[in-house]
Amino acid sequence: IPPTPRIPNSPKPLLLYKKCFLDAATGTVNAQLAYDTFRQNHWTPRWITTYGHAQRSHYHPHTHEVMVVLSGPGRIRWGTADLADDPAKHTYGVPGTDFEDGSTFVDVEAGDLFVIPAGVAHKSYDVAAASEDPVALTGGGAQRIEAGDERAFVGELQATGKIGGFTMMGAYPGEATWSWAEGGEHVGR
């Protein structure tokens, strides 16, 4: 994804894999299997979030990220910064006025998995959500899963029906944590 005036993006490819971790019997994503697979491949799950109808576009300047859609549908806008302050405008407004030109929009569904290079802008939202803001189901400011037994906690979220709407799990390589940048922070570096 090429850089914009506000977003570094990356020459590395943004990867999309379809139908990951689907349980053949139920047609739903097995959240514990996703958790286990990330851990076995040295990626640390840090959060499970249900998205509202708006989110600030952002990127992670120092780490790659993997996200899997646990339930959907939803939408992700890739590659551009928000320009407007109003959430409705920077999410649903006019390209070039409310957010940068050059966006790629992807409608997502359960089982979609993205490998996101450091620096690539993304904005996840659910056009059908009743609330505006995303909600981290795992606490910890979405920097960690707040539970003594993280794997069991992930399974419990799913078993109790708390994973619904547009919900994703995010993980980072090794023990990396993530930082949040919204645009322009990379200029002059």
N, CA, C and O of each residue as an XYZ file, in Angstrom:
756
protein
N       0.873     -1.174      0.000
C       0.000      0.000      0.000
C       0.913      1.227      0.000
O       1.752      1.361      0.891
N       0.769      2.117     -0.971
C       1.664      3.271     -1.061
C       1.422      4.274      0.066
O       0.321      4.349      0.612
N       2.460      5.045      0.411
C       2.295      6.061      1.450
C       1.364      7.180      0.989
O       1.162      7.400     -0.205
N       0.812      7.872      1.966
C       0.022      9.082      1.718
C       0.748     10.225      2.424
O       1.745      9.978      3.102
N       0.285     11.458      2.289
C       0.934     12.548      3.023
C       0.932     12.349      4.544
O       1.787     12.904      5.235
N      -0.017     11.566      5.075
C      -0.125     11.385      6.527
C       0.211      9.988      7.030
O       0.439      9.807      8.226
N       0.247      9.001      6.146
C       0.397      7.601      6.559
C       1.594      6.978      5.844
O       1.699      7.084      4.623
N       2.512      6.320      6.592
C       3.663      5.696      5.927
C       3.276      4.487      5.079
O       3.890      4.230      4.044
N       2.245      3.735      5.524
C       1.872      2.471      4.888
C       3.114      1.603      4.719
O       4.049      1.737      5.508
N       3.161      0.722      3.728
C       4.285     -0.215      3.636
C       4.393     -0.796      2.232
O       3.382     -1.015      1.564
N       5.633     -1.046      1.785
C       5.797     -1.769      0.522
C       5.514     -3.264      0.683
O       5.353     -3.981     -0.305
N       5.453     -3.727      1.933
C       5.123     -5.135      2.189
C       3.633     -5.354      1.933
O       2.832     -4.440      2.131
N       3.254     -6.558      1.494
C       1.839     -6.781      1.170
C       0.958     -6.933      2.409
O       1.369     -7.493      3.426
N      -0.246     -6.425      2.294
C      -1.314     -6.706      3.248
C      -1.920     -8.029      2.802
O      -2.363     -8.153      1.661
N      -1.943     -9.019      3.691
C      -2.413    -10.356      3.322
C      -3.804    -10.612      3.891
O      -4.094    -10.244      5.029
N      -4.659    -11.244      3.094
C      -5.994    -11.652      3.525
C      -6.148    -13.139      3.264
O      -5.943    -13.613      2.146
N      -6.511    -13.868      4.308
C      -6.839    -15.293      4.201
C      -8.307    -15.446      4.579
O      -8.759    -14.851      5.558
N      -9.046    -16.229      3.823
C     -10.477    -16.415      4.042
C     -10.746    -17.739      4.769
O      -9.986    -18.699      4.641
N     -11.840    -17.768      5.531
C     -12.370    -18.983      6.167
C     -11.384    -19.647      7.136
O     -11.293    -20.874      7.189
N     -10.661    -18.845      7.888
C      -9.705    -19.370      8.873
C     -10.420    -19.737     10.173
O     -11.321    -19.026     10.616
N     -10.018    -20.831     10.767
C     -10.480    -21.271     12.088
C     -11.979    -21.555     12.146
O     -12.570    -21.520     13.226
N     -12.596    -21.832     11.009
C     -14.030    -22.124     11.002
C     -14.287    -23.539     11.503
O     -13.612    -24.485     11.096
N     -15.260    -23.673     12.384
C     -15.706    -24.964     12.879
C     -16.695    -25.523     11.860
O     -17.749    -24.931     11.627
N     -16.362    -26.650     11.258
C     -17.200    -27.231     10.201
C     -18.613    -27.544     10.693
O     -19.575    -27.441      9.932
N     -18.734    -27.925     11.959
C     -20.046    -28.314     12.492
C     -20.968    -27.108     12.685
O     -22.175    -27.209     12.463
N     -20.400    -25.965     13.099
C     -21.238    -24.807     13.428
C     -21.138    -23.670     12.417
O     -22.016    -22.809     12.365
N     -20.079    -23.659     11.615
C     -19.866    -22.561     10.675
C     -19.382    -21.290     11.335
O     -19.347    -20.233     10.704
N     -19.002    -21.383     12.618
C     -18.485    -20.218     13.336
C     -16.982    -20.366     13.537
O     -16.428    -21.459     13.418
N     -16.341    -19.256     13.841
C     -14.909    -19.272     14.113
C     -14.681    -19.828     15.512
O     -15.374    -19.451     16.457
N     -13.715    -20.719     15.641
C     -13.320    -21.263     16.934
C     -12.258    -20.329     17.513
O     -11.094    -20.386     17.117
N     -12.661    -19.468     18.450
C     -11.766    -18.451     19.003
C     -10.578    -19.074     19.731
O      -9.468    -18.549     19.655
N     -10.795    -20.188     20.435
C      -9.673    -20.837     21.123
C      -8.673    -21.410     20.129
O      -7.469    -21.358     20.379
N      -9.134    -21.951     19.017
C      -8.223    -22.456     17.991
C      -7.397    -21.311     17.411
O      -6.199    -21.473     17.177
N      -8.016    -20.163     17.176
C      -7.274    -18.990     16.701
C      -6.224    -18.594     17.735
O      -5.065    -18.362     17.389
N      -6.627    -18.517     19.003
C      -5.702    -18.174     20.086
C      -4.522    -19.147     20.103
O      -3.365    -18.729     20.137
N      -4.823    -20.446     20.080
C      -3.774    -21.472     20.124
C      -2.833    -21.366     18.930
O      -1.617    -21.473     19.085
N      -3.387    -21.157     17.750
C      -2.564    -21.081     16.538
C      -1.644    -19.872     16.589
O      -0.471    -19.972     16.227
N      -2.159    -18.734     17.034
C      -1.296    -17.560     17.166
C      -0.163    -17.854     18.139
O       0.999    -17.593     17.827
N      -0.480    -18.388     19.303
C       0.536    -18.685     20.318
C       1.580    -19.678     19.797
O       2.778    -19.480     19.996
N       1.127    -20.737     19.137
C       2.055    -21.757     18.622
C       3.007    -21.187     17.580
O       4.092    -21.728     17.364
N       2.606    -20.097     16.936
C       3.436    -19.472     15.913
C       4.103    -18.188     16.407
O       4.534    -17.351     15.615
N       4.178    -18.050     17.737
C       4.896    -16.961     18.400
C       4.284    -15.584     18.147
O       4.996    -14.586     18.030
N       2.967    -15.548     18.064
C       2.219    -14.297     18.032
C       1.397    -14.249     19.316
O       0.772    -15.242     19.689
N       1.393    -13.103     19.995
C       0.694    -12.970     21.272
C      -0.646    -12.264     21.077
O      -0.674    -11.089     20.711
N      -1.762    -12.966     21.318
C      -3.064    -12.292     21.279
C      -3.128    -11.236     22.382
O      -2.812    -11.519     23.537
N      -3.534    -10.032     22.023
C      -3.572     -8.918     22.971
C      -4.979     -8.417     23.256
O      -5.226     -7.815     24.301
N      -5.904     -8.662     22.333
C      -7.243     -8.101     22.517
C      -8.283     -8.854     21.703
O      -7.985     -9.491     20.692
N      -9.519     -8.754     22.187
C     -10.715     -9.111     21.425
C     -11.637     -7.904     21.563
O     -11.979     -7.499     22.674
N     -12.036     -7.336     20.431
C     -12.812     -6.098     20.428
C     -14.049     -6.247     19.556
O     -13.993     -6.800     18.457
N     -15.174     -5.738     20.071
C     -16.390     -5.609     19.275
C     -16.458     -4.163     18.803
O     -16.371     -3.233     19.605
N     -16.614     -3.984     17.496
C     -16.538     -2.657     16.892
C     -17.886     -1.974     16.845
O     -18.919     -2.609     16.634
N     -17.859     -0.662     17.045
C     -19.026      0.182     16.883
C     -19.094      0.689     15.452
O     -18.422      0.164     14.564
N     -19.920      1.725     15.234
C     -20.089      2.209     13.869
C     -19.053      3.255     13.468
O     -19.175      3.858     12.402
N     -18.038      3.482     14.300
C     -16.942      4.381     13.928
C     -15.697      4.002     14.726
O     -15.789      3.452     15.823
N     -14.543      4.303     14.161
C     -13.257      4.145     14.837
C     -12.296      5.103     14.149
O     -12.433      5.362     12.954
N     -11.331      5.629     14.882
C     -10.297      6.460     14.261
C      -9.398      5.575     13.412
O      -9.027      4.474     13.821
N      -9.050      6.065     12.227
C      -8.046      5.392     11.416
C      -6.719      5.491     12.158
O      -6.415      6.516     12.767
N      -5.937      4.425     12.106
C      -4.678      4.400     12.843
C      -3.729      3.395     12.211
O      -4.111      2.606     11.347
N      -2.492      3.445     12.660
C      -1.508      2.443     12.262
C      -0.596      2.174     13.444
O      -0.546      2.946     14.402
N       0.120      1.071     13.361
C       1.071      0.696     14.400
C       2.465      0.879     13.807
O       2.876      0.100     12.946
N       3.201      1.905     14.260
C       4.454      2.256     13.594
C       5.590      1.266     13.790
O       6.510      1.224     12.972
N       5.552      0.468     14.852
C       6.720     -0.348     15.183
C       6.483     -1.849     15.183
O       7.402     -2.610     15.487
N       5.280     -2.297     14.852
C       5.034     -3.735     14.880
C       3.990     -4.138     13.843
O       3.075     -3.382     13.519
N       4.159     -5.339     13.342
C       3.154     -5.938     12.474
C       1.986     -6.396     13.354
O       2.102     -6.439     14.579
N       0.877     -6.734     12.725
C      -0.320     -7.148     13.458
C      -1.036     -8.220     12.651
O      -1.014     -8.202     11.420
N      -1.668     -9.146     13.347
C      -2.572    -10.089     12.691
C      -3.934     -9.925     13.363
O      -4.030     -9.855     14.588
N      -4.985     -9.864     12.544
C      -6.347     -9.744     13.063
C      -7.203    -10.809     12.397
O      -7.116    -11.026     11.188
N      -8.036    -11.475     13.202
C      -8.990    -12.436     12.647
C     -10.397    -12.009     13.049
O     -10.648    -11.647     14.199
N     -11.300    -12.058     12.091
C     -12.698    -11.719     12.340
C     -13.358    -12.924     13.005
O     -13.501    -13.979     12.388
N     -13.759    -12.762     14.274
C     -14.427    -13.834     15.015
C     -15.917    -13.876     14.704
O     -16.516    -14.951     14.673
N     -16.516    -12.713     14.473
C     -17.923    -12.642     14.064
C     -18.099    -11.388     13.223
O     -17.350    -10.421     13.360
N     -19.074    -11.417     12.373
C     -19.264    -10.303     11.457
C     -20.691    -10.266     10.973
O     -21.559    -10.967     11.494
N     -20.928     -9.441      9.968
C     -19.973     -8.790      9.087
C     -19.464     -7.469      9.649
O     -19.924     -6.991     10.686
N     -18.504     -6.897      8.934
C     -17.946     -5.599      9.263
C     -17.269     -5.019      8.045
O     -17.322     -5.585      6.953
N     -16.635     -3.885      8.247
C     -15.913     -3.226      7.154
C     -14.596     -2.685      7.701
O     -14.527     -2.214      8.836
N     -13.556     -2.760      6.876
C     -12.256     -2.183      7.218
C     -11.830     -1.280      6.067
O     -11.874     -1.672      4.901
N     -11.417     -0.065      6.415
C     -10.842      0.862      5.440
C      -9.329      0.835      5.616
O      -8.823      0.974      6.730
N      -8.624      0.658      4.530
C      -7.171      0.514      4.560
C      -6.474      1.700      3.882
O      -6.955      2.230      2.881
N      -5.336      2.102      4.448
C      -4.383      2.935      3.743
C      -4.474      4.426      3.874
O      -3.601      5.122      3.357
N      -5.491      4.972      4.545
C      -5.640      6.423      4.592
C      -5.975      6.920      5.990
O      -6.494      6.184      6.829
N      -5.659      8.202      6.215
C      -5.911      8.860      7.499
C      -7.266      9.553      7.490
O      -7.783      9.923      6.436
N      -7.830      9.721      8.678
C      -9.011     10.554      8.855
C      -8.582     12.013      8.760
O      -7.492     12.365      9.211
N      -9.417     12.857      8.185
C      -9.160     14.294      8.120
C     -10.155     15.078      8.962
O      -9.805     16.122      9.512
N     -11.383     14.598      9.072
C     -12.425     15.270      9.852
C     -12.381     14.794     11.302
O     -11.927     13.687     11.592
N     -12.859     15.647     12.205
C     -12.957     15.261     13.613
C     -14.246     14.503     13.907
O     -14.271     13.655     14.798
N     -15.294     14.789     13.187
C     -16.601     14.167     13.397
C     -16.552     12.696     12.977
O     -16.240     12.400     11.824
N     -16.859     11.758     13.902
C     -16.790     10.330     13.565
C     -17.645      9.932     12.361
O     -17.225      9.097     11.560
N     -18.832     10.515     12.221
C     -19.675     10.171     11.067
C     -19.006     10.602      9.768
O     -19.068      9.887      8.768
N     -18.366     11.773      9.780
C     -17.705     12.259      8.569
C     -16.455     11.451      8.254
O     -16.262     11.042      7.109
N     -15.586     11.208      9.264
C     -14.340     10.504      8.932
C     -14.567      9.019      8.668
O     -13.650      8.325      8.230
N     -15.770      8.524      8.928
C     -16.085      7.131      8.615
C     -16.909      7.010      7.334
O     -16.631      6.150      6.498
N     -17.918      7.863      7.177
C     -18.865      7.719      6.064
C     -18.861      8.913      5.112
O     -19.691      8.985      4.206
N     -17.934      9.848      5.312
C     -17.953     11.099      4.566
C     -17.353     11.042      3.173
O     -17.376     10.011      2.501
N     -16.817     12.178      2.762
C     -16.334     12.394      1.402
C     -14.824     12.167      1.330
O     -14.067     12.822      2.047
N     -14.377     11.240      0.466
C     -12.934     11.050      0.278
C     -12.284     12.354     -0.185
O     -12.833     13.080     -1.015
N     -11.101     12.634      0.370
C     -10.388     13.853      0.022
C     -10.781     15.039      0.876
O     -10.047     16.024      0.940
N     -11.937     14.962      1.540
C     -12.404     16.015      2.435
C     -12.440     15.513      3.875
O     -11.885     16.151      4.769
N     -13.086     14.382      4.100
C     -13.258     13.842      5.448
C     -12.231     12.767      5.797
O     -11.955     12.525      6.972
N     -11.673     12.132      4.788
C     -10.545     11.205      4.940
C      -9.753     11.244      3.641
O     -10.267     11.636      2.594
N      -8.492     10.831      3.728
C      -7.621     10.929      2.560
C      -8.153     10.128      1.373
O      -8.832      9.115      1.541
N      -7.831     10.602      0.176
C      -8.112      9.846     -1.047
C      -7.257      8.586     -1.078
O      -6.202      8.526     -0.447
N      -7.715      7.587     -1.813
C      -6.919      6.382     -2.041
C      -7.245      5.218     -1.135
O      -6.498      4.241     -1.094
N      -8.343      5.300     -0.408
C      -8.725      4.217      0.511
C      -9.090      2.948     -0.245
O      -9.579      2.987     -1.374
N      -8.837      1.823      0.414
C      -9.356      0.534     -0.026
C     -10.323      0.059      1.051
O      -9.962     -0.007      2.226
N     -11.544     -0.270      0.659
C     -12.555     -0.754      1.593
C     -12.723     -2.253      1.394
O     -12.817     -2.731      0.263
N     -12.759     -2.993      2.501
C     -12.967     -4.436      2.435
C     -14.111     -4.792      3.383
O     -14.040     -4.525      4.583
N     -15.158     -5.392      2.837
C     -16.224     -5.939      3.672
C     -15.762     -7.306      4.149
O     -15.353     -8.149      3.351
N     -15.832     -7.520      5.464
C     -15.265     -8.727      6.065
C     -16.355     -9.586      6.681
O     -17.461     -9.125      6.964
N     -16.003    -10.860      6.880
C     -16.917    -11.817      7.501
C     -16.118    -12.730      8.413
O     -14.888    -12.753      8.367
N     -16.820    -13.473      9.232
C     -16.168    -14.401     10.156
C     -15.214    -15.305      9.391
O     -15.554    -15.848      8.340
N     -14.009    -15.453      9.941
C     -12.993    -16.296      9.325
C     -11.987    -15.545      8.480
O     -10.987    -16.130      8.064
N     -12.217    -14.259      8.210
C     -11.227    -13.470      7.476
C     -10.065    -13.148      8.405
O     -10.265    -12.716      9.540
N      -8.860    -13.361      7.917
C      -7.653    -13.111      8.702
C      -6.741    -12.206      7.887
O      -6.491    -12.455      6.708
N      -6.245    -11.147      8.532
C      -5.354    -10.186      7.893
C      -3.999    -10.197      8.584
O      -3.921    -10.215      9.813
N      -2.932    -10.186      7.790
C      -1.580     -9.947      8.288
C      -1.224     -8.546      7.805
O      -1.146     -8.290      6.603
N      -1.009     -7.643      8.761
C      -0.883     -6.220      8.473
C       0.545     -5.762      8.758
O       0.993     -5.844      9.902
N       1.268     -5.284      7.747
C       2.615     -4.772      7.993
C       2.578     -3.515      8.864
O       1.615     -2.749      8.820
N       3.626     -3.311      9.651
C       3.753     -2.086     10.437
C       3.598     -0.884      9.511
O       4.113     -0.876      8.393
N       2.883      0.129      9.988
C       2.719      1.363      9.234
C       1.476      1.450      8.378
O       1.153      2.529      7.881
N       0.760      0.338      8.188
C      -0.425      0.344      7.317
C      -1.649      0.829      8.104
O      -2.008      0.255      9.132
N      -2.274      1.886      7.606
C      -3.459      2.449      8.262
C      -4.653      1.520      8.090
O      -4.854      0.912      7.039
N      -5.436      1.432      9.158
C      -6.664      0.650      9.117
C      -7.682      1.231     10.082
O      -7.340      1.871     11.077
N      -8.938      0.989      9.756
C     -10.063      1.524     10.516
C     -11.167      0.490     10.409
O     -11.654      0.219      9.311
N     -11.571     -0.090     11.527
C     -12.565     -1.169     11.542
C     -13.874     -0.634     12.102
O     -13.888      0.071     13.111
N     -14.985     -0.978     11.431
C     -16.271     -0.502     11.932
C     -17.416     -1.381     11.449
O     -17.292     -2.132     10.481
N     -18.530     -1.261     12.156
C     -19.737     -2.046     11.885
C     -20.859     -1.064     11.556
O     -21.350     -0.363     12.441
N     -21.264     -1.012     10.300
C     -22.282     -0.043      9.891
C     -23.618     -0.279     10.594
O     -24.438      0.636     10.666
N     -23.855     -1.485     11.113
C     -25.124     -1.816     11.768
C     -25.073     -1.679     13.288
O     -26.085     -1.902     13.952
N     -23.931     -1.322     13.851
C     -23.799     -1.261     15.312
C     -24.656     -0.151     15.902
O     -24.839      0.903     15.293
N     -25.176     -0.403     17.092
C     -25.976      0.596     17.795
C     -25.086      1.651     18.447
O     -25.480      2.812     18.559
N     -23.883      1.252     18.881
C     -22.997      2.189     19.561
C     -21.916      2.679     18.610
O     -21.620      2.039     17.601
N     -21.334      3.816     18.944
C     -20.291      4.394     18.101
C     -18.938      3.759     18.357
O     -18.224      3.411     17.417
N     -18.582      3.607     19.624
C     -17.221      3.223     19.979
C     -17.014      1.720     20.054
O     -17.934      0.974     20.393
N     -15.789      1.273     19.732
C     -15.447     -0.135     19.938
C     -15.355     -0.450     21.431
O     -15.110      0.436     22.250
N     -15.554     -1.727     21.771
C     -15.472     -2.179     23.164
C     -14.486     -3.337     23.237
O     -14.681     -4.371     22.598
N     -13.416     -3.155     24.027
C     -12.441     -4.230     24.245
C     -13.036     -5.206     25.254
O     -13.273     -4.843     26.406
N     -13.277     -6.434     24.828
C     -13.861     -7.450     25.704
C     -12.839     -8.046     26.657
O     -13.203     -8.732     27.613
N     -11.568     -7.789     26.403
C     -10.490     -8.430     27.154
C      -9.833     -7.509     28.170
O      -8.868     -7.915     28.818
N     -10.327     -6.273     28.335
C      -9.748     -5.354     29.303
C      -8.327     -4.978     28.938
O      -7.910     -5.108     27.787
N      -7.586     -4.509     29.934
C      -6.167     -4.226     29.744
C      -5.871     -3.126     28.750
O      -4.762     -3.057     28.219
N      -6.848     -2.258     28.484
C      -6.631     -1.216     27.498
C      -6.307     -1.778     26.130
O      -5.661     -1.117     25.316
N      -6.750     -2.987     25.878
C      -6.494     -3.723     24.627
C      -5.003     -3.983     24.418
O      -4.573     -4.271     23.302
N      -4.217     -3.883     25.488
C      -2.783     -4.202     25.407
C      -2.493     -5.618     25.884
O      -1.413     -6.156     25.636
N      -3.457     -6.216     26.566
C      -3.273     -7.586     27.061
C      -4.654     -8.156     27.391
O      -5.619     -7.422     27.607
N      -4.712     -9.474     27.422
C      -5.940    -10.134     27.855
C      -5.853    -10.261     29.368
O      -4.984    -10.962     29.885
N      -6.744     -9.591     30.075
C      -6.710     -9.578     31.535
C      -7.387    -10.816     32.090
O      -8.581    -10.810     32.387
N      -6.604    -11.882     32.225
C      -7.121    -13.131     32.779
C      -5.942    -13.998     33.180
O      -4.905    -13.990     32.517
N      -6.100    -14.746     34.263
C      -5.058    -15.678     34.671
C      -4.828    -16.758     33.631
O      -3.687    -17.124     33.350
N      -5.903    -17.264     33.064
C      -5.835    -18.270     32.004
C      -6.463    -17.648     30.757
O      -7.676    -17.719     30.555
N      -5.616    -17.037     29.925
C      -6.107    -16.311     28.753
C      -6.903    -17.208     27.811
O      -7.957    -16.812     27.314
N      -6.400    -18.411     27.567
C      -7.059    -19.327     26.640
C      -8.473    -19.663     27.127
O      -9.426    -19.636     26.348
N      -8.599    -19.976     28.412
C      -9.913    -20.291     28.976
C     -10.839    -19.075     28.893
O     -12.031    -19.213     28.618
N     -10.288    -17.896     29.129
C     -11.074    -16.664     29.058
C     -11.636    -16.455     27.650
O     -12.804    -16.101     27.488
N     -10.795    -16.677     26.633
C     -11.237    -16.553     25.241
C     -12.374    -17.539     24.967
O     -13.376    -17.179     24.349
N     -12.219    -18.775     25.426
C     -13.275    -19.774     25.254
C     -14.551    -19.386     25.965
O     -15.646    -19.601     25.445
N     -14.420    -18.815     27.152
C     -15.590    -18.389     27.928
C     -16.331    -17.246     27.232
O     -17.562    -17.217     27.224
N     -15.584    -16.307     26.650
C     -16.238    -15.232     25.891
C     -17.129    -15.815     24.803
O     -18.260    -15.372     24.600
N     -16.599    -16.816     24.110
C     -17.364    -17.424     23.024
C     -18.526    -18.258     23.568
O     -19.642    -18.173     23.054
N     -18.275    -19.053     24.592
C     -19.308    -19.945     25.134
C     -20.489    -19.178     25.723
O     -21.620    -19.663     25.697
N     -20.233    -17.989     26.250
C     -21.299    -17.201     26.878
C     -21.954    -16.221     25.906
O     -22.779    -15.404     26.316
N     -21.597    -16.294     24.635
C     -22.236    -15.460     23.622
C     -21.804    -14.008     23.617
O     -22.498    -13.163     23.052
N     -20.667    -13.696     24.237
C     -20.206    -12.307     24.276
C     -19.515    -11.878     22.988
O     -19.283    -10.689     22.768
N     -19.188    -12.849     22.137
C     -18.609    -12.526     20.829
C     -19.764    -12.438     19.841
O     -20.374    -13.449     19.493
N     -20.056    -11.229     19.394
C     -21.155    -11.004     18.464
C     -20.947     -9.703     17.725
O     -19.962     -9.005     17.965
N     -21.863     -9.363     16.825
C     -21.670     -8.175     16.000
C     -20.407     -8.351     15.177
O     -20.139     -9.444     14.677
N     -19.636     -7.297     15.033
C     -18.353     -7.353     14.335
C     -17.268     -7.379     15.400
O     -16.959     -6.356     16.012
N     -16.693     -8.558     15.616
C     -15.690     -8.755     16.659
C     -14.447     -9.387     16.061
O     -14.529    -10.321     15.263
N     -13.280     -8.858     16.462
C     -12.005     -9.407     16.001
C     -11.071     -9.664     17.172
O     -11.220     -9.091     18.252
N     -10.089    -10.555     16.924
C      -8.977    -10.804     17.833
C      -7.719    -10.280     17.155
O      -7.519    -10.491     15.959
N      -6.870     -9.595     17.922
C      -5.617     -9.079     17.385
C      -4.428     -9.647     18.121
O      -4.469     -9.841     19.336
N      -3.353     -9.917     17.370
C      -2.132    -10.481     17.949
C      -0.916     -9.815     17.307
O      -0.990     -9.251     16.215
N       0.218     -9.901     18.034
C       1.450     -9.225     17.632
C       2.613    -10.190     17.785
O       2.561    -11.091     18.622
N       3.679    -10.013     16.977
C       4.788    -10.973     17.007
C       5.519    -10.980     18.347
O       5.731     -9.935     18.962
N       5.897    -12.178     18.783
C       6.632    -12.325     20.038
C       5.840    -11.757     21.193
O       4.645    -12.015     21.333
N       6.513    -10.990     22.008
C       5.853    -10.346     23.147
C       5.621     -8.866     22.879
O       5.408     -8.091     23.811
N       5.661     -8.472     21.614
C       5.498     -7.063     21.250
C       4.150     -6.528     21.718
O       3.138     -7.230     21.710
N       4.170     -5.277     22.121
C       2.934     -4.545     22.352
C       2.825     -3.528     21.222
O       3.772     -3.330     20.461
N       1.691     -2.900     21.120
C       1.475     -1.988     20.005
C       1.345     -0.560     20.495
O       0.977     -0.301     21.641
N       1.654      0.353     19.600
C       1.385      1.767     19.834
C       0.455      2.249     18.724
O       0.317      1.592     17.691
N      -0.167      3.374     18.938
C      -1.225      3.889     18.060
C      -0.762      5.215     17.481
O      -0.352      6.107     18.223
N      -0.824      5.350     16.169
C      -0.535      6.611     15.495
C      -1.657      6.873     14.494
O      -2.181      5.945     13.877
N      -2.018      8.144     14.340
C      -3.158      8.477     13.480
C      -2.786      9.193     12.195
O      -3.629      9.343     11.311
N      -1.551      9.634     12.070
C      -1.151     10.257     10.814
C      -0.240     11.444     11.011
O      -0.533     12.358     11.782
N       0.878     11.414     10.295
C       1.835     12.500     10.342
C       2.966     12.301     11.327
O       3.973     13.006     11.251
N       2.834     11.369     12.245
C       3.869     11.163     13.264
C       5.192     10.715     12.660
O       6.247     10.957     13.246
N       5.157     10.066     11.498
C       6.361      9.530     10.859
C       7.118     10.587     10.054
O       8.269     10.356      9.683
N       6.510     11.731      9.778
C       7.112     12.744      8.916
C       8.387     13.281      9.555
O       8.406     13.628     10.736
N       9.458     13.344      8.752
C      10.732     13.867      9.231
C      11.583     12.869      9.966
O      12.615     13.236     10.529
N      11.175     11.596      9.977
C      11.967     10.578     10.671
C      12.764      9.772      9.703
O      13.493      8.866     10.107
